[in-house]
């Protein structure tokens, strides 16, 4: 038993020499506790100074260093736990051997026993006390390392500050990005508005130019007042005519007035026609061949005592009412004829086409050159009532001008078709007065 205890003791001393990192040079060794700060095998890792840098790269390097330190400390703790377990086991064996010695069970310690590890202490209690101090030092180092590791792992302040710094940095980048996007959207909106405004201005200018060119081509524009223009149809063809852009509503009475000038022979032709679906001759004013001027309503005919073939301007008005089909004819403010039973009780149908200068065989077309008007027309107006004689007289002597409440004579409401047909400025009363 003594030999066994001696062998165990020598092995324990060898282990202590290994733990204390002492070289095996044949000298007598005593294991002792070493302060943590003086242990070269357990370097202390300092936490980075949070205020040392604010750049993201430095923060990333600091995090990497912290991770490496934690891994190293985990390895060190694992090794030291293994060492503690081995020391605890051997300490238990030594304590057991000492107990056996005190009870007389073990062999005597002395120089006569073989010691393969070199000299041994004469009093094993001293070695046990030294080993206990070493154990206590190792435990303290272990506790310090565990505390340091917990502090590094928990490190509540460091990750929180790092996280806040990164969030603040990301917030700043997000604000810069949103500001840039907002600036680009504003520039795009301004560019779009400028483009739209320029396009509208360009289109408006072009439309005005096209309208001006069209007016010049057709002889319109430069009128002192809207009604001061005339429609000129100088040739007897089936393609020169004017068209009123408005239609007529359903009417139970009407008055049609106009200024007319013609020297065509035989007959002035058809200065006015209104056709509706199913009835091309809803209202027609025509003089063809050697016949007098005729008024057709729903293809019913009344001859009018009017004479306008002398090449002078004449003001004519035709009044009609569906009641008993009564009609009146005025020339130059004077009532020259009247009659009844002209399409009695027939209302004028709506939605038709008004043509100046041609007689319609179908609505809006199929003109006959033999019935075309040759001359000039102006101030063609239509009312949905019978005008009073005084109103007609005031227009004929140029003391007043009345615009039709159904159709008014305006440049924009008269379209001209065919080469040679035109709209030209005219002050009809100035041309008319010398001929009174």
Residue pairs with C-beta under 8 A, 6 or more apart in sequence:
1 100
1 105
1 106
1 107
2 106
2 107
2 108
2 109
2 113
3 107
3 113
3 114
4 97
5 97
5 100
5 101
5 106
5 107
5 109
6 107
6 109
6 113
6 114
6 115
6 120
7 116
8 90
8 93
8 94
8 97
9 94
9 97
9 120
9 124
9 127
10 115
10 116
10 117
10 118
10 120
11 90
11 117
12 90
12 93
12 94
12 131
13 29
13 31
13 117
13 120
13 127
14 24
14 117
15 86
15 87
15 90
16 29
16 31
16 131
16 134
17 24
17 29
17 31
19 31
19 83
19 87
19 134
20 29
20 31
20 32
20 34
20 134
21 40
21 41
22 29
26 118
27 118
28 118
28 119
30 127
30 130
31 130
31 131
31 134
32 130
32 133
32 134
32 137
33 133
33 134
33 136
33 137
33 138
33 140
34 137
35 137
36 42
36 44
36 140
36 141
36 144
37 44
39 141
41 76
42 76
42 141
42 145
44 148
45 65
45 69
45 72
45 73
45 152
47 66
47 152
47 155
47 158
48 62
48 65
48 66
50 157
50 158
50 161
52 58
53 59
54 165
56 166
56 169
59 162
59 165
59 166
63 162
66 152
66 155
66 158
69 152
70 149
70 152
70 153
73 145
73 148
73 149
73 152
74 149
76 145
77 142
77 145
77 146
77 149
80 138
80 141
80 142
80 145
81 142
83 138
84 135
84 138
84 139
84 142
87 131
87 134
87 135
87 138
88 135
91 128
91 131
91 132
91 135
94 124
94 127
94 128
94 131
95 128
97 106
97 124
98 124
98 125
98 128
100 106
101 109
101 124
107 113
109 120
109 122
109 124
120 127
121 127
212 221
214 220
215 221
215 411
215 423
218 416
218 421
218 422
218 423
219 232
219 416
219 422
219 423
219 424
220 229
220 411
220 416
220 422
220 423
220 424
221 411
221 425
222 425
223 229
223 411
223 425
224 425
224 427
226 409
226 410
226 411
227 378
227 379
227 401
227 403
227 408
227 409
227 410
228 425
228 426
228 427
228 428
229 378
229 411
229 423
229 424
229 425
229 426
230 259
230 376
230 377
230 378
230 423
230 424
230 425
230 426
230 428
231 242
231 356
231 357
231 376
231 377
231 378
231 414
231 416
231 421
231 422
231 423
232 376
232 421
232 422
232 423
232 424
233 240
233 241
233 242
233 356
233 357
233 372
233 373
233 374
233 375
233 376
233 377
233 420
233 421
234 240
234 374
234 420
234 421
235 374
235 420
236 264
236 269
236 369
236 370
236 372
236 374
237 369
237 372
237 418
238 358
238 367
238 368
238 369
238 372
239 367
239 417
239 418
240 357
240 372
240 417
240 418
240 419
240 420
240 421
241 355
241 356
241 357
241 358
241 367
241 372
241 417
241 418
241 421
242 355
242 356
242 357
242 377
242 414
242 415
242 416
242 417
242 421
243 353
243 354
243 355
243 356
243 364
243 414
243 415
243 417
244 354
244 355
244 356
244 380
244 407
244 413
244 414
244 415
245 412
245 413
245 414
245 415
246 354
246 406
246 407
246 413
247 350
247 351
247 352
247 353
247 354
248 254
248 274
248 348
248 350
248 351
248 352
248 354
248 382
248 406
248 407
249 350
249 384
249 406
250 347
250 348
250 349
250 350
251 347
251 348
251 384
251 406
252 321
252 322
252 323
252 347
252 348
253 319
253 320
253 321
253 322
253 323
253 384
253 385
253 386
254 283
254 319
254 320
254 348
254 382
254 383
254 384
254 385
254 386
254 406
255 317
255 318
255 319
255 320
255 382
255 383
255 385
255 386
255 387
255 392
256 272
256 283
256 285
256 317
256 318
256 380
256 381
256 382
257 315
257 316
257 317
257 318
257 330
257 379
257 380
257 381
257 387
257 392
257 395
257 404
258 271
258 272
258 315
258 316
258 377
258 378
258 379
258 380
258 381
259 313
259 314
259 315
259 377
259 378
259 379
259 428
259 432
260 268
260 271
260 308
260 313
260 314
260 316
260 375
260 376
260 377
261 308
261 311
261 312
261 313
261 314
261 375
261 376
261 377
262 268
262 269
262 271
262 308
262 309
262 311
262 373
262 374
262 375
262 376
263 309
263 310
263 311
263 375
264 309
264 373
264 374
264 375
265 309
266 288
266 289
266 290
267 287
267 288
267 289
267 290
267 291
267 309
268 287
268 293
268 308
268 309
268 373
268 374
268 375
269 286
269 287
269 288
269 357
269 359
269 371
269 372
269 373
269 374
269 375
270 284
270 285
270 286
270 287
270 288
270 357
270 358
270 359
270 371
270 372
270 373
271 285
271 286
271 356
271 357
271 373
271 375
271 377
272 283
272 284
272 285
272 354
272 355
272 356
272 380
273 280
273 281
273 283
273 284
273 285
273 286
273 354
273 355
273 358
273 359
273 360
274 282
274 283
274 284
274 352
274 353
274 354
274 355
275 281
275 282
275 352
275 353
275 355
275 360
275 362
275 363
275 364
276 282
276 349
276 350
276 351
276 352
276 353
276 363
277 351
277 352
277 363
279 298
279 299
279 349
280 360
280 361
280 362
280 363
281 296
281 298
281 299
281 360
282 297
282 298
282 348
282 349
282 352
283 295
283 296
283 297
283 348
284 294
284 295
284 296
284 359
285 293
285 294
285 295
285 296
285 318
286 293
286 294
286 296
286 359
286 371
287 293
287 294
287 308
287 309
288 370
288 371
291 303
292 303
292 304
292 305
292 306
293 303
293 304
293 306
293 308
294 301
294 302
294 303
294 304
295 301
295 302
295 303
295 304
295 318
295 320
295 327
295 329
295 342
297 320
297 325
297 342
297 343
297 346
297 348
298 343
298 346
300 325
300 342
300 343
300 346
301 342
302 327
302 339
302 342
304 318
304 329
304 336
304 337
305 329
305 336
305 337
306 316
306 329
306 331
306 336
306 337
307 331
308 314
308 316
308 331
312 435
313 428
313 431
313 432
313 435
314 331
314 332
315 330
315 331
315 332
315 333
315 395
315 396
315 432
316 329
316 330
316 331
316 332
317 329
317 330
317 387
317 392
317 395
317 396
318 327
318 328
318 329
318 330
319 327
319 328
319 329
319 330
319 386
319 387
320 326
320 327
320 328
320 342
320 386
321 327
321 386
322 343
322 344
322 345
322 346
322 347
322 348
323 344
323 345
324 340
324 341
324 344
325 340
325 341
325 342
325 343
325 344
325 345
325 346
326 338
326 339
326 340
326 342
327 338
327 339
327 340
327 342
328 335
328 337
328 338
328 386
329 335
329 336
329 337
329 338
330 336
330 389
330 392
330 396
332 396
333 392
333 393
333 395
333 396
333 397
334 393
334 396
335 389
352 363
353 360
353 363
353 364
354 407
355 364
356 373
356 377
356 380
356 414
357 372
357 373
357 377
357 421
358 367
358 368
358 371
358 372
358 373
359 367
359 368
359 371
359 372
360 366
360 367
361 367
361 368
376 426
378 409
378 426
378 428
379 395
379 401
379 409
379 428
380 407
380 409
381 402
381 403
381 404
381 407
381 408
381 409
382 404
382 406
382 407
383 404
383 405
383 406
384 405
384 406
387 402
391 400
391 402
394 400
394 402
395 401
395 402
398 428
398 429
398 432
398 433
403 409
407 413
411 423
414 423
416 422
416 423
